[in-house]
Amino acid sequence: MHNRNGKRWVFGLLSLALTFHLTGCWDQVEIENRALVLGLAIDEAPPESVKLETAATHQKNDPLPKKMLRLTAQIAVPGRVPLGPSGGGMGSGGEKENPVWVVQVYGHSLDEALNNLQQEIADPRYLVHLRVIVISKGIAKDGLDELNDYLRRNPEVRRRTWLLVSETEAALLMKVAPPLERIPTLYVQAMVEKAVGMGKLPPNYLGTFWIEESNWGQDGFLPYVTIQGKENILIKGLAYFSGGRFVRTSSTVEIGAYMAVKGYNPGGYSVLFSVPGLGYVMTRITERHTKTDVRIVDGKPRVHLQIHVEGNLDEHFDSPRSIDSATEINQVEEAFERDSTEVIYDFIHQTQRDHSDIFGFGEYVRAQHPGFWRRNIHQKSDWGQMYADIPVSVDMELSIRRTGLKAK
């Protein structure tokens, strides 16, 4: 009898405890009642823009920095976001209705600008769906410490968000909507992520950039984009940094050089070059394999790169001769090795002049020669100065695996 009563008490207490876990989503906010920010564009604003500021966080006469930001936010409109590039599968919105709402505000910092944005929209803003942040060259040149401080503190911002540097006004990228994608932000995101998948861009997300900037033996870089024509976005190169500030951009070909140095796969770049006696050749790189050897010689780090790439012979033109024999294929490989080595050397030497070790050679020194690192590197700028003078040698080797089909 006592056992039966004890069991009843236990079941009663368990039932009471379970009721606290079955209260439902008491603090839920429906997605239709959220302002989902998909993209942000940050540009410099002239000092007179203070007149346009909402001033939701301070008094008008408070002494504040003269620097002003113009923030352009792209907000998803519930029910209008299409499920594909065509009109089929859309929500309640029609074909001519805009699936996003672009709002522009001003502020002295990113956080203040977002607070001013909240004053102009009814629903609470959320950054959990933020996909792309585009900044202008002017913002990048001033340094990203203040911008990164807010983004790193905000738990809504995902580390796989893309941070891009724009050659043009950043706000313009919030309005580009080609036929393939009606939402500009999702088009920009798809473009850079597909470029990564095709081997045309390193996977340098926002979180990766933060890690690079935090490492003493490495500097960060970001994809550099611009608007080509009216509705095309061009990945123009890499915007690399030194001391937390943007210093220079690479060319498009130098993206391939960087990925060869780092050994990123898959390979995706095609190279046009001249082969003496054989005319011009297009070779498409399919794989990259790189070994980085760092040694201390005469009290100075010395870097040696062994790069082996595999590729296909895609095109041969402007020559009456054909490429059929192993000897001619060897000529193509030697010409590629000579030209590509020169491109890699030029790019590395340019980053050395800019004191920007985007390749992370300093991290090899820190990991493999910790004693040397502790004796000589006491802050990040010390490695930037040392990187400018270290010798780097490159051994490049190309193996052509396929030459295509040809009827004889």
Secondary structure in CASP SS format (residue, H / E / C, confidence):
PFRMAT SS
TARGET T0000
AUTHOR 0000-0000-0000
METHOD secondary structure of the structure
MODEL  1
M C 1.00
H H 1.00
N H 1.00
R H 1.00
N H 1.00
G H 1.00
K H 1.00
R H 1.00
W H 1.00
V H 1.00
F H 1.00
G H 1.00
L H 1.00
L H 1.00
S H 1.00
L H 1.00
A H 1.00
L H 1.00
T H 1.00
F C 1.00
H C 1.00
L C 1.00
T C 1.00
G C 1.00
C C 1.00
W C 1.00
D C 1.00
Q C 1.00
V C 1.00
E C 1.00
I H 1.00
E H 1.00
N H 1.00
R C 1.00
A E 1.00
L E 1.00
V E 1.00
L E 1.00
G E 1.00
L E 1.00
A E 1.00
I E 1.00
D E 1.00
E E 1.00
A E 1.00
P C 1.00
P H 1.00
E H 1.00
S H 1.00
V H 1.00
K H 1.00
L H 1.00
E C 1.00
T C 1.00
A C 1.00
A C 1.00
T C 1.00
H C 1.00
Q C 1.00
K C 1.00
N C 1.00
D C 1.00
P C 1.00
L C 1.00
P C 1.00
K C 1.00
K C 1.00
M E 1.00
L E 1.00
R E 1.00
L E 1.00
T E 1.00
A E 1.00
Q E 1.00
I E 1.00
A E 1.00
V C 1.00
P C 1.00
G C 1.00
R C 1.00
V C 1.00
P C 1.00
L C 1.00
G C 1.00
P C 1.00
S C 1.00
G C 1.00
G C 1.00
G C 1.00
M C 1.00
G C 1.00
S C 1.00
G C 1.00
G C 1.00
E C 1.00
K C 1.00
E C 1.00
N C 1.00
P C 1.00
V E 1.00
W E 1.00
V E 1.00
V E 1.00
Q E 1.00
V E 1.00
Y E 1.00
G E 1.00
H C 1.00
S C 1.00
L H 1.00
D H 1.00
E H 1.00
A H 1.00
L H 1.00
N H 1.00
N H 1.00
L H 1.00
Q H 1.00
Q H 1.00
E H 1.00
I C 1.00
A C 1.00
D C 1.00
P C 1.00
R E 1.00
Y E 1.00
L C 1.00
V C 1.00
H C 1.00
L C 1.00
R C 1.00
V E 1.00
I E 1.00
V E 1.00
I E 1.00
S E 1.00
K H 1.00
G H 1.00
I H 1.00
A H 1.00
K H 1.00
D H 1.00
G C 1.00
L C 1.00
D H 1.00
E H 1.00
L H 1.00
N H 1.00
D H 1.00
Y H 1.00
L H 1.00
R H 1.00
R H 1.00
N C 1.00
P C 1.00
E C 1.00
V C 1.00
R C 1.00
R C 1.00
R C 1.00
T C 1.00
W E 1.00
L E 1.00
L E 1.00
V E 1.00
S E 1.00
E C 1.00
T C 1.00
E C 1.00
A H 1.00
A H 1.00
L H 1.00
L H 1.00
M H 1.00
K C 1.00
V C 1.00
A C 1.00
P C 1.00
P C 1.00
L C 1.00
E C 1.00
R C 1.00
I C 1.00
P H 1.00
T H 1.00
L H 1.00
Y H 1.00
V H 1.00
Q H 1.00
A H 1.00
M H 1.00
V H 1.00
E H 1.00
K H 1.00
A H 1.00
V H 1.00
G H 1.00
M C 1.00
G C 1.00
K C 1.00
L C 1.00
P C 1.00
P C 1.00
N C 1.00
Y C 1.00
L H 1.00
G H 1.00
T H 1.00
F H 1.00
W H 1.00
I H 1.00
E H 1.00
E H 1.00
S H 1.00
N C 1.00
W C 1.00
G C 1.00
Q C 1.00
D C 1.00
G C 1.00
F E 1.00
L E 1.00
P E 1.00
Y E 1.00
V E 1.00
T E 1.00
I E 1.00
Q E 1.00
G C 1.00
K C 1.00
E C 1.00
N E 1.00
I E 1.00
L E 1.00
I E 1.00
K E 1.00
G E 1.00
L E 1.00
A E 1.00
Y E 1.00
F E 1.00
S E 1.00
G C 1.00
G C 1.00
R E 1.00
F E 1.00
V E 1.00
R E 1.00
T E 1.00
S C 1.00
S C 1.00
T H 1.00
V H 1.00
E H 1.00
I H 1.00
G H 1.00
A H 1.00
Y H 1.00
M H 1.00
A H 1.00
V H 1.00
K H 1.00
G C 1.00
Y C 1.00
N C 1.00
P C 1.00
G C 1.00
G C 1.00
Y C 1.00
S E 1.00
V E 1.00
L E 1.00
F E 1.00
S E 1.00
V E 1.00
P C 1.00
G C 1.00
L C 1.00
G E 1.00
Y E 1.00
V E 1.00
M E 1.00
T E 1.00
R E 1.00
I E 1.00
T E 1.00
E E 1.00
R E 1.00
H E 1.00
T E 1.00
K E 1.00
T E 1.00
D E 1.00
V E 1.00
R E 1.00
I E 1.00
V E 1.00
D C 1.00
G C 1.00
K E 1.00
P E 1.00
R E 1.00
V E 1.00
H E 1.00
L E 1.00
Q E 1.00
I E 1.00
H E 1.00
V E 1.00
E E 1.00
G E 1.00
N E 1.00
L E 1.00
D E 1.00
E E 1.00
H E 1.00
F E 1.00
D C 1.00
S C 1.00
P C 1.00
R C 1.00
S C 1.00
I C 1.00
D C 1.00
S C 1.00
A H 1.00
T H 1.00
E H 1.00
I H 1.00
N H 1.00
Q H 1.00
V H 1.00
E H 1.00
E H 1.00
A H 1.00
F H 1.00
E H 1.00
R H 1.00
D H 1.00
S H 1.00
T H 1.00
E H 1.00
V H 1.00
I H 1.00
Y H 1.00
D H 1.00
F H 1.00
I H 1.00
H H 1.00
Q H 1.00
T H 1.00
Q H 1.00
R H 1.00
D C 1.00
H C 1.00
S C 1.00
D C 1.00
I C 1.00
F C 1.00
G C 1.00
F H 1.00
G H 1.00
E H 1.00
Y H 1.00
V H 1.00
R H 1.00
A H 1.00
Q H 1.00
H C 1.00
P H 1.00
G H 1.00
F H 1.00
W H 1.00
R H 1.00
R H 1.00
N H 1.00
I C 1.00
H C 1.00
Q C 1.00
K H 1.00
S H 1.00
D H 1.00
W H 1.00
G H 1.00
Q H 1.00
M H 1.00
Y H 1.00
A C 1.00
D C 1.00
I C 1.00
P C 1.00
V E 1.00
S E 1.00
V E 1.00
D E 1.00
M E 1.00
E E 1.00
L E 1.00
S E 1.00
I E 1.00
R E 1.00
R E 1.00
T C 1.00
G C 1.00
L C 1.00
K C 1.00
A C 1.00
K C 1.00
END
